[in-house]
Amino acid sequence: ITSGEEFLKFSAKLFQRMQAPLQATGPPVEMSVGGRRVWRMDLTMRVDNNFNRASEIATIEKGYLLIFVLSSPDQTGLEDLLQNMNSLHFSRSSE
């Protein structure tokens, strides 16, 4: 796996194959966080017969996978969490 997009596509296939409580609702999309290009995939998450909204945000940094998993019981809460991702900053040493 060499990119956040590749990881998220792999995850979506794995979730589907395993019939996991997490299921992708669409393909990964590119976005910016802290001035870096990352990949986001939206999901539904089944918890005790309720459906939560979730997003996985992934990138590869220095050969390591960096992933954030955000979850909320509703879309508005998820959008608020996604807005908070804009407060992240990467130091120059991580370039």
C-alpha positions, 0 to 999 in steps of 0.5 A: 500500500503506497497511498491513503487512497489505496489503503481506503479502497482496500479497507472498503473491499475488506469491510464488504467481504467480512460483512463488517459493521462498517461499510463505505458509502462511496469511493475515497475523495482527496481533501486537504488537512493542515496543508497536506493532501489526504484521502477521505472515505465516508462510511456507515457504522452499525452499532446496536442496530443504529447507524452512525456516520463515520469518515476515515482520513488516511495518508502515507507519511515517511512510509507510515500509514496515518489514519484518523477515524471520525464518528458521529450519530448524525451527519451534522456532528460528522461535518463538525468533526471534519471541520475540526480536522482543519486545525491540524498542522504538520511540522516541517520535519514531517515533510 
